[in-house]
């Protein structure tokens, strides 16, 4: 027999997930309505959350997320969670298609690799978890840059020169913006021999439960092997692997489909304080 769920805990998290941004102030009635709770029940839960610091009551009787959520989120390293959850998934794809795979996040405008999987015969790349690479010339980097708000994107691509690593590296900022637009539209990005002349790489985003891009997953192979048919096969495998990883790390809120999408503020820490 399955262990029964604690309804009070579920209701408490329903209230916390009703905030659409970390600086949003809401009344008890508004929070209860968003959490789909009776107003009296919602009010009691909100008072308990306020007592433990999960929400803060303002001078006008409205509430916002409290510092307890920030404190808890600092104990969660998104990179560690993704790395541990991704190993088996990445290994299955790498072995099946003989690929070199990376998982990366954006830190300080650079791609930080948090996981790498390869096979004895896949393309040899001298990368290690923890190493960094410029974002503008890699598949992972393009996916992550494409997800940034416009002001943050400008801050990254206008900061320093876009150095050509090969004759195929995109060094024109207008052309790079078009490339990022394509990545945003199609849901994947391509490194077309931009880092190495003998390598092509495809990358797809990893989304959290609120559909924010928090990481990207890539697969690399010898350029001459990456035919159009092969790229389609690799892309489909990446999308399936990304969906599996998302379900593993960010279980979908069953109420999310019924709520209109709310654009959230981007957070380098993957927005964990907002998502709690």
Secondary structure, DSSP 8 states (H G I E B T S, - for coil): ------HHHHHHHHHHTT-SSTT--B-HHHHHHHTT--HHHHHHHHHHHHHTTSEEE-TTS-EEE-HHHHHHHTT--HHHHHHHHHHHHHHHHHHHHT-EEEEEEEETTEEEEEEEE--TTS------TT-EEESTTSHHHHHHHHTS-HHHHHHHHTSS----SSTT----HHHHHHHHHHHHHHTEEEEESSS-TTEEEEEEEEE-TTS-EEEEEEEEEEGGG--HHHHHHHHHHHHHHHHHHHHHHS---TTGGGS--------TTTTHHHH-
